[in-house]
Amino acid sequence: AYLKIGLNTKEIAEILNIQPSSFYISRSRLRKKLNLKPEEDLYSFLNGV
């Protein structure tokens, strides 16, 4: 939801009270679950949903 409204990684990490590196890992796991290819953009995918 935070990605869809346009917040960046640092802002999302601050809201969730986690390190930005933890969010990078979460984002990577989400990309894997969605079967996104490396060239596909997660932000674009979420905006299309």
mmCIF file as Biopython writes it, N, C-alpha, C and O atoms, coordinates in Angstrom:
data_model
#
loop_
_atom_site.group_PDB
_atom_site.id
_atom_site.type_symbol
_atom_site.label_atom_id
_atom_site.label_alt_id
_atom_site.label_comp_id
_atom_site.label_asym_id
_atom_site.label_entity_id
_atom_site.label_seq_id
_atom_site.pdbx_PDB_ins_code
_atom_site.Cartn_x
_atom_site.Cartn_y
_atom_site.Cartn_z
_atom_site.occupancy
_atom_site.B_iso_or_equiv
_atom_site.auth_seq_id
_atom_site.auth_asym_id
_atom_site.pdbx_PDB_model_num
ATOM 1   N N  . ALA A ? 1  ? 0.829  -1.189  0.000   1.0 0.0 1  A 1 
ATOM 2   C CA . ALA A ? 1  ? 0.000  0.000   0.000   1.0 0.0 1  A 1 
ATOM 3   C C  . ALA A ? 1  ? 0.874  1.254   0.000   1.0 0.0 1  A 1 
ATOM 4   O O  . ALA A ? 1  ? 0.569  2.225   -0.693  1.0 0.0 1  A 1 
ATOM 5   N N  . TYR A ? 2  ? 1.956  1.234   0.773   1.0 0.0 2  A 1 
ATOM 6   C CA . TYR A ? 2  ? 2.828  2.405   0.833   1.0 0.0 2  A 1 
ATOM 7   C C  . TYR A ? 2  ? 3.525  2.648   -0.498  1.0 0.0 2  A 1 
ATOM 8   O O  . TYR A ? 2  ? 3.717  3.794   -0.904  1.0 0.0 2  A 1 
ATOM 9   N N  . LEU A ? 3  ? 3.904  1.572   -1.174  1.0 0.0 3  A 1 
ATOM 10  C CA . LEU A ? 3  ? 4.531  1.722   -2.488  1.0 0.0 3  A 1 
ATOM 11  C C  . LEU A ? 3  ? 3.560  2.323   -3.485  1.0 0.0 3  A 1 
ATOM 12  O O  . LEU A ? 3  ? 3.933  3.157   -4.311  1.0 0.0 3  A 1 
ATOM 13  N N  . LYS A ? 4  ? 2.316  1.893   -3.400  1.0 0.0 4  A 1 
ATOM 14  C CA . LYS A ? 4  ? 1.316  2.348   -4.362  1.0 0.0 4  A 1 
ATOM 15  C C  . LYS A ? 4  ? 1.035  3.843   -4.226  1.0 0.0 4  A 1 
ATOM 16  O O  . LYS A ? 4  ? 0.724  4.502   -5.218  1.0 0.0 4  A 1 
ATOM 17  N N  . ILE A ? 5  ? 1.140  4.389   -3.003  1.0 0.0 5  A 1 
ATOM 18  C CA . ILE A ? 5  ? 0.889  5.822   -2.829  1.0 0.0 5  A 1 
ATOM 19  C C  . ILE A ? 5  ? 2.135  6.659   -3.090  1.0 0.0 5  A 1 
ATOM 20  O O  . ILE A ? 5  ? 2.099  7.884   -2.973  1.0 0.0 5  A 1 
ATOM 21  N N  . GLY A ? 6  ? 3.247  5.993   -3.449  1.0 0.0 6  A 1 
ATOM 22  C CA . GLY A ? 6  ? 4.421  6.720   -3.902  1.0 0.0 6  A 1 
ATOM 23  C C  . GLY A ? 6  ? 5.478  7.035   -2.865  1.0 0.0 6  A 1 
ATOM 24  O O  . GLY A ? 6  ? 6.348  7.871   -3.114  1.0 0.0 6  A 1 
ATOM 25  N N  . LEU A ? 7  ? 5.430  6.389   -1.705  1.0 0.0 7  A 1 
ATOM 26  C CA . LEU A ? 7  ? 6.464  6.625   -0.703  1.0 0.0 7  A 1 
ATOM 27  C C  . LEU A ? 7  ? 7.741  5.902   -1.110  1.0 0.0 7  A 1 
ATOM 28  O O  . LEU A ? 7  ? 7.696  4.830   -1.714  1.0 0.0 7  A 1 
ATOM 29  N N  . ASN A ? 8  ? 8.879  6.502   -0.773  1.0 0.0 8  A 1 
ATOM 30  C CA . ASN A ? 8  ? 10.138 5.845   -1.098  1.0 0.0 8  A 1 
ATOM 31  C C  . ASN A ? 8  ? 10.549 4.890   0.025   1.0 0.0 8  A 1 
ATOM 32  O O  . ASN A ? 8  ? 9.899  4.826   1.068   1.0 0.0 8  A 1 
ATOM 33  N N  . THR A ? 9  ? 11.620 4.161   -0.199  1.0 0.0 9  A 1 
ATOM 34  C CA . THR A ? 9  ? 12.064 3.128   0.732   1.0 0.0 9  A 1 
ATOM 35  C C  . THR A ? 9  ? 12.342 3.681   2.120   1.0 0.0 9  A 1 
ATOM 36  O O  . THR A ? 9  ? 11.937 3.086   3.118   1.0 0.0 9  A 1 
ATOM 37  N N  . LYS A ? 10 ? 13.019 4.801   2.191   1.0 0.0 10 A 1 
ATOM 38  C CA . LYS A ? 10 ? 13.363 5.386   3.490   1.0 0.0 10 A 1 
ATOM 39  C C  . LYS A ? 10 ? 12.104 5.797   4.257   1.0 0.0 10 A 1 
ATOM 40  O O  . LYS A ? 10 ? 12.008 5.564   5.462   1.0 0.0 10 A 1 
ATOM 41  N N  . GLU A ? 11 ? 11.155 6.395   3.574   1.0 0.0 11 A 1 
ATOM 42  C CA . GLU A ? 11 ? 9.908  6.818   4.219   1.0 0.0 11 A 1 
ATOM 43  C C  . GLU A ? 11 ? 9.115  5.618   4.741   1.0 0.0 11 A 1 
ATOM 44  O O  . GLU A ? 11 ? 8.573  5.656   5.846   1.0 0.0 11 A 1 
ATOM 45  N N  . ILE A ? 12 ? 9.052  4.572   3.948   1.0 0.0 12 A 1 
ATOM 46  C CA . ILE A ? 12 ? 8.320  3.374   4.363   1.0 0.0 12 A 1 
ATOM 47  C C  . ILE A ? 12 ? 9.000  2.736   5.570   1.0 0.0 12 A 1 
ATOM 48  O O  . ILE A ? 12 ? 8.326  2.325   6.515   1.0 0.0 12 A 1 
ATOM 49  N N  . ALA A ? 13 ? 10.322 2.649   5.546   1.0 0.0 13 A 1 
ATOM 50  C CA . ALA A ? 13 ? 11.066 2.073   6.668   1.0 0.0 13 A 1 
ATOM 51  C C  . ALA A ? 13 ? 10.821 2.868   7.950   1.0 0.0 13 A 1 
ATOM 52  O O  . ALA A ? 13 ? 10.670 2.278   9.020   1.0 0.0 13 A 1 
ATOM 53  N N  . GLU A ? 14 ? 10.780 4.189   7.857   1.0 0.0 14 A 1 
ATOM 54  C CA . GLU A ? 14 ? 10.519 5.017   9.035   1.0 0.0 14 A 1 
ATOM 55  C C  . GLU A ? 14 ? 9.115  4.776   9.578   1.0 0.0 14 A 1 
ATOM 56  O O  . GLU A ? 14 ? 8.932  4.683   10.792  1.0 0.0 14 A 1 
ATOM 57  N N  . ILE A ? 15 ? 8.127  4.674   8.703   1.0 0.0 15 A 1 
ATOM 58  C CA . ILE A ? 15 ? 6.743  4.431   9.130   1.0 0.0 15 A 1 
ATOM 59  C C  . ILE A ? 15 ? 6.633  3.080   9.835   1.0 0.0 15 A 1 
ATOM 60  O O  . ILE A ? 15 ? 5.970  2.963   10.866  1.0 0.0 15 A 1 
ATOM 61  N N  . LEU A ? 16 ? 7.289  2.062   9.271   1.0 0.0 16 A 1 
ATOM 62  C CA . LEU A ? 16 ? 7.217  0.711   9.829   1.0 0.0 16 A 1 
ATOM 63  C C  . LEU A ? 16 ? 8.200  0.492   10.977  1.0 0.0 16 A 1 
ATOM 64  O O  . LEU A ? 16 ? 8.205  -0.566  11.606  1.0 0.0 16 A 1 
ATOM 65  N N  . ASN A ? 17 ? 9.028  1.496   11.244  1.0 0.0 17 A 1 
ATOM 66  C CA . ASN A ? 17 ? 10.029 1.437   12.310  1.0 0.0 17 A 1 
ATOM 67  C C  . ASN A ? 17 ? 11.000 0.265   12.096  1.0 0.0 17 A 1 
ATOM 68  O O  . ASN A ? 17 ? 11.289 -0.502  13.015  1.0 0.0 17 A 1 
ATOM 69  N N  . ILE A ? 18 ? 11.492 0.153   10.854  1.0 0.0 18 A 1 
ATOM 70  C CA . ILE A ? 18 ? 12.474 -0.867  10.505  1.0 0.0 18 A 1 
ATOM 71  C C  . ILE A ? 18 ? 13.615 -0.201  9.742   1.0 0.0 18 A 1 
ATOM 72  O O  . ILE A ? 18 ? 13.504 0.950   9.319   1.0 0.0 18 A 1 
ATOM 73  N N  . GLN A ? 19 ? 14.699 -0.931  9.574   1.0 0.0 19 A 1 
ATOM 74  C CA . GLN A ? 19 ? 15.829 -0.442  8.802   1.0 0.0 19 A 1 
ATOM 75  C C  . GLN A ? 19 ? 15.492 -0.504  7.312   1.0 0.0 19 A 1 
ATOM 76  O O  . GLN A ? 19 ? 14.775 -1.407  6.881   1.0 0.0 19 A 1 
ATOM 77  N N  . PRO A ? 20 ? 15.997 0.438   6.526   1.0 0.0 20 A 1 
ATOM 78  C CA . PRO A ? 20 ? 15.757 0.373   5.076   1.0 0.0 20 A 1 
ATOM 79  C C  . PRO A ? 20 ? 16.217 -0.952  4.467   1.0 0.0 20 A 1 
ATOM 80  O O  . PRO A ? 20 ? 15.595 -1.452  3.530   1.0 0.0 20 A 1 
ATOM 81  N N  . SER A ? 21 ? 17.299 -1.518  4.992   1.0 0.0 21 A 1 
ATOM 82  C CA . SER A ? 21 ? 17.775 -2.803  4.459   1.0 0.0 21 A 1 
ATOM 83  C C  . SER A ? 21 ? 16.750 -3.913  4.680   1.0 0.0 21 A 1 
ATOM 84  O O  . SER A ? 21 ? 16.628 -4.815  3.851   1.0 0.0 21 A 1 
ATOM 85  N N  . SER A ? 22 ? 16.019 -3.855  5.781   1.0 0.0 22 A 1 
ATOM 86  C CA . SER A ? 22 ? 14.955 -4.840  6.031   1.0 0.0 22 A 1 
ATOM 87  C C  . SER A ? 22 ? 13.849 -4.692  5.003   1.0 0.0 22 A 1 
ATOM 88  O O  . SER A ? 22 ? 13.270 -5.683  4.557   1.0 0.0 22 A 1 
ATOM 89  N N  . PHE A ? 23 ? 13.559 -3.460  4.630   1.0 0.0 23 A 1 
ATOM 90  C CA . PHE A ? 23 ? 12.528 -3.244  3.621   1.0 0.0 23 A 1 
ATOM 91  C C  . PHE A ? 23 ? 12.987 -3.733  2.254   1.0 0.0 23 A 1 
ATOM 92  O O  . PHE A ? 23 ? 12.183 -4.259  1.485   1.0 0.0 23 A 1 
ATOM 93  N N  . TYR A ? 24 ? 14.277 -3.565  1.941   1.0 0.0 24 A 1 
ATOM 94  C CA . TYR A ? 24 ? 14.804 -4.077  0.671   1.0 0.0 24 A 1 
ATOM 95  C C  . TYR A ? 24 ? 14.580 -5.586  0.580   1.0 0.0 24 A 1 
ATOM 96  O O  . TYR A ? 24 ? 14.199 -6.099  -0.472  1.0 0.0 24 A 1 
ATOM 97  N N  . ILE A ? 25 ? 14.816 -6.291  1.682   1.0 0.0 25 A 1 
ATOM 98  C CA . ILE A ? 25 ? 14.626 -7.739  1.709   1.0 0.0 25 A 1 
ATOM 99  C C  . ILE A ? 25 ? 13.152 -8.082  1.513   1.0 0.0 25 A 1 
ATOM 100 O O  . ILE A ? 25 ? 12.818 -8.987  0.749   1.0 0.0 25 A 1 
ATOM 101 N N  . SER A ? 26 ? 12.275 -7.362  2.201   1.0 0.0 26 A 1 
ATOM 102 C CA . SER A ? 26 ? 10.832 -7.600  2.067   1.0 0.0 26 A 1 
ATOM 103 C C  . SER A ? 26 ? 10.371 -7.354  0.638   1.0 0.0 26 A 1 
ATOM 104 O O  . SER A ? 26 ? 9.574  -8.115  0.090   1.0 0.0 26 A 1 
ATOM 105 N N  . ARG A ? 27 ? 10.880 -6.288  0.044   1.0 0.0 27 A 1 
ATOM 106 C CA . ARG A ? 27 ? 10.517 -5.963  -1.335  1.0 0.0 27 A 1 
ATOM 107 C C  . ARG A ? 27 ? 11.009 -7.050  -2.291  1.0 0.0 27 A 1 
ATOM 108 O O  . ARG A ? 27 ? 10.316 -7.412  -3.242  1.0 0.0 27 A 1 
ATOM 109 N N  . SER A ? 28 ? 12.202 -7.560  -2.031  1.0 0.0 28 A 1 
ATOM 110 C CA . SER A ? 28 ? 12.753 -8.632  -2.850  1.0 0.0 28 A 1 
ATOM 111 C C  . SER A ? 28 ? 11.899 -9.895  -2.745  1.0 0.0 28 A 1 
ATOM 112 O O  . SER A ? 28 ? 11.642 -10.557 -3.750  1.0 0.0 28 A 1 
ATOM 113 N N  . ARG A ? 29 ? 11.464 -10.227 -1.542  1.0 0.0 29 A 1 
ATOM 114 C CA . ARG A ? 29 ? 10.602 -11.401 -1.354  1.0 0.0 29 A 1 
ATOM 115 C C  . ARG A ? 29 ? 9.261  -11.217 -2.053  1.0 0.0 29 A 1 
ATOM 116 O O  . ARG A ? 29 ? 8.715  -12.165 -2.617  1.0 0.0 29 A 1 
ATOM 117 N N  . LEU A ? 30 ? 8.731  -10.001 -2.015  1.0 0.0 30 A 1 
ATOM 118 C CA . LEU A ? 30 ? 7.465  -9.721  -2.690  1.0 0.0 30 A 1 
ATOM 119 C C  . LEU A ? 30 ? 7.608  -9.900  -4.200  1.0 0.0 30 A 1 
ATOM 120 O O  . LEU A ? 30 ? 6.738  -10.483 -4.848  1.0 0.0 30 A 1 
ATOM 121 N N  . ARG A ? 31 ? 8.707  -9.397  -4.755  1.0 0.0 31 A 1 
ATOM 122 C CA . ARG A ? 31 ? 8.960  -9.558  -6.190  1.0 0.0 31 A 1 
ATOM 123 C C  . ARG A ? 31 ? 9.008  -11.039 -6.561  1.0 0.0 31 A 1 
ATOM 124 O O  . ARG A ? 31 ? 8.486  -11.446 -7.599  1.0 0.0 31 A 1 
ATOM 125 N N  . LYS A ? 32 ? 9.644  -11.844 -5.695  1.0 0.0 32 A 1 
ATOM 126 C CA . LYS A ? 32 ? 9.754  -13.279 -5.957  1.0 0.0 32 A 1 
ATOM 127 C C  . LYS A ? 32 ? 8.379  -13.944 -5.911  1.0 0.0 32 A 1 
ATOM 128 O O  . LYS A ? 32 ? 8.071  -14.779 -6.762  1.0 0.0 32 A 1 
ATOM 129 N N  . LYS A ? 33 ? 7.549  -13.584 -4.931  1.0 0.0 33 A 1 
ATOM 130 C CA . LYS A ? 33 ? 6.209  -14.164 -4.814  1.0 0.0 33 A 1 
ATOM 131 C C  . LYS A ? 33 ? 5.326  -13.786 -5.997  1.0 0.0 33 A 1 
ATOM 132 O O  . LYS A ? 33 ? 4.459  -14.561 -6.400  1.0 0.0 33 A 1 
ATOM 133 N N  . LEU A ? 34 ? 5.544  -12.603 -6.552  1.0 0.0 34 A 1 
ATOM 134 C CA . LEU A ? 34 ? 4.759  -12.138 -7.694  1.0 0.0 34 A 1 
ATOM 135 C C  . LEU A ? 34 ? 5.329  -12.619 -9.025  1.0 0.0 34 A 1 
ATOM 136 O O  . LEU A ? 34 ? 4.772  -12.334 -10.085 1.0 0.0 34 A 1 
ATOM 137 N N  . ASN A ? 35 ? 6.447  -13.351 -8.964  1.0 0.0 35 A 1 
ATOM 138 C CA . ASN A ? 35 ? 7.126  -13.864 -10.164 1.0 0.0 35 A 1 
ATOM 139 C C  . ASN A ? 35 ? 7.487  -12.752 -11.139 1.0 0.0 35 A 1 
ATOM 140 O O  . ASN A ? 35 ? 7.331  -12.912 -12.350 1.0 0.0 35 A 1 
ATOM 141 N N  . LEU A ? 36 ? 7.968  -11.629 -10.619 1.0 0.0 36 A 1 
ATOM 142 C CA . LEU A ? 36 ? 8.385  -10.525 -11.481 1.0 0.0 36 A 1 
ATOM 143 C C  . LEU A ? 36 ? 9.799  -10.779 -11.984 1.0 0.0 36 A 1 
ATOM 144 O O  . LEU A ? 36 ? 10.671 -11.210 -11.230 1.0 0.0 36 A 1 
ATOM 145 N N  . LYS A ? 37 ? 10.011 -10.510 -13.248 1.0 0.0 37 A 1 
ATOM 146 C CA . LYS A ? 37 ? 11.336 -10.639 -13.833 1.0 0.0 37 A 1 
ATOM 147 C C  . LYS A ? 37 ? 12.178 -9.443  -13.409 1.0 0.0 37 A 1 
ATOM 148 O O  . LYS A ? 37 ? 11.631 -8.403  -13.041 1.0 0.0 37 A 1 
ATOM 149 N N  . PRO A ? 38 ? 13.514 -9.577  -13.454 1.0 0.0 38 A 1 
ATOM 150 C CA . PRO A ? 38 ? 14.383 -8.469  -13.027 1.0 0.0 38 A 1 
ATOM 151 C C  . PRO A ? 38 ? 14.122 -7.153  -13.757 1.0 0.0 38 A 1 
ATOM 152 O O  . PRO A ? 38 ? 14.285 -6.078  -13.179 1.0 0.0 38 A 1 
ATOM 153 N N  . GLU A ? 39 ? 13.715 -7.236  -15.036 1.0 0.0 39 A 1 
ATOM 154 C CA . GLU A ? 39 ? 13.481 -6.000  -15.791 1.0 0.0 39 A 1 
ATOM 155 C C  . GLU A ? 39 ? 12.111 -5.391  -15.515 1.0 0.0 39 A 1 
ATOM 156 O O  . GLU A ? 39 ? 11.851 -4.259  -15.924 1.0 0.0 39 A 1 
ATOM 157 N N  . GLU A ? 40 ? 11.227 -6.120  -14.829 1.0 0.0 40 A 1 
ATOM 158 C CA . GLU A ? 40 ? 9.901  -5.595  -14.510 1.0 0.0 40 A 1 
ATOM 159 C C  . GLU A ? 40 ? 9.964  -4.744  -13.245 1.0 0.0 40 A 1 
ATOM 160 O O  . GLU A ? 40 ? 10.632 -5.105  -12.276 1.0 0.0 40 A 1 
ATOM 161 N N  . ASP A ? 41 ? 9.274  -3.630  -13.264 1.0 0.0 41 A 1 
ATOM 162 C CA . ASP A ? 41 ? 9.294  -2.689  -12.154 1.0 0.0 41 A 1 
ATOM 163 C C  . ASP A ? 41 ? 8.154  -2.981  -11.183 1.0 0.0 41 A 1 
ATOM 164 O O  . ASP A ? 41 ? 6.994  -3.057  -11.588 1.0 0.0 41 A 1 
ATOM 165 N N  . LEU A ? 42 ? 8.484  -3.144  -9.905  1.0 0.0 42 A 1 
ATOM 166 C CA . LEU A ? 42 ? 7.478  -3.440  -8.884  1.0 0.0 42 A 1 
ATOM 167 C C  . LEU A ? 42 ? 6.480  -2.304  -8.757  1.0 0.0 42 A 1 
ATOM 168 O O  . LEU A ? 42 ? 5.281  -2.546  -8.619  1.0 0.0 42 A 1 
ATOM 169 N N  . TYR A ? 43 ? 6.957  -1.068  -8.801  1.0 0.0 43 A 1 
ATOM 170 C CA . TYR A ? 43 ? 6.067  0.088   -8.669  1.0 0.0 43 A 1 
ATOM 171 C C  . TYR A ? 43 ? 5.049  0.131   -9.807  1.0 0.0 43 A 1 
ATOM 172 O O  . TYR A ? 43 ? 3.867  0.391   -9.582  1.0 0.0 43 A 1 
ATOM 173 N N  . SER A ? 44 ? 5.510  -0.123  -11.018 1.0 0.0 44 A 1 
ATOM 174 C CA . SER A ? 44 ? 4.609  -0.133  -12.176 1.0 0.0 44 A 1 
ATOM 175 C C  . SER A ? 44 ? 3.601  -1.269  -12.069 1.0 0.0 44 A 1 
ATOM 176 O O  . SER A ? 44 ? 2.426  -1.100  -12.396 1.0 0.0 44 A 1 
ATOM 177 N N  . PHE A ? 45 ? 4.063  -2.417  -11.612 1.0 0.0 45 A 1 
ATOM 178 C CA . PHE A ? 45 ? 3.169  -3.558  -11.446 1.0 0.0 45 A 1 
ATOM 179 C C  . PHE A ? 45 ? 2.066  -3.230  -10.443 1.0 0.0 45 A 1 
ATOM 180 O O  . PHE A ? 45 ? 0.894  -3.501  -10.704 1.0 0.0 45 A 1 
ATOM 181 N N  . LEU A ? 46 ? 2.428  -2.652  -9.305  1.0 0.0 46 A 1 
ATOM 182 C CA . LEU A ? 46 ? 1.439  -2.335  -8.271  1.0 0.0 46 A 1 
ATOM 183 C C  . LEU A ? 46 ? 0.472  -1.248  -8.722  1.0 0.0 46 A 1 
ATOM 184 O O  . LEU A ? 46 ? -0.700 -1.271  -8.344  1.0 0.0 46 A 1 
ATOM 185 N N  . ASN A ? 47 ? 0.939  -0.309  -9.514  1.0 0.0 47 A 1 
ATOM 186 C CA . ASN A ? 47 ? 0.049  0.740   -10.010 1.0 0.0 47 A 1 
ATOM 187 C C  . ASN A ? 47 ? -0.950 0.197   -11.021 1.0 0.0 47 A 1 
ATOM 188 O O  . ASN A ? 47 ? -2.013 0.785   -11.218 1.0 0.0 47 A 1 
ATOM 189 N N  . GLY A ? 48 ? -0.620 -0.919  -11.662 1.0 0.0 48 A 1 
ATOM 190 C CA . GLY A ? 48 ? -1.523 -1.530  -12.616 1.0 0.0 48 A 1 
ATOM 191 C C  . GLY A ? 48 ? -2.579 -2.412  -11.972 1.0 0.0 48 A 1 
ATOM 192 O O  . GLY A ? 48 ? -3.526 -2.842  -12.631 1.0 0.0 48 A 1 
ATOM 193 N N  . VAL A ? 49 ? -2.416 -2.680  -10.686 1.0 0.0 49 A 1 
ATOM 194 C CA . VAL A ? 49 ? -3.362 -3.567  -9.976  1.0 0.0 49 A 1 
ATOM 195 C C  . VAL A ? 49 ? -4.604 -2.815  -9.601  1.0 0.0 49 A 1 
ATOM 196 O O  . VAL A ? 49 ? -5.514 -3.386  -9.000  1.0 0.0 49 A 1 
#
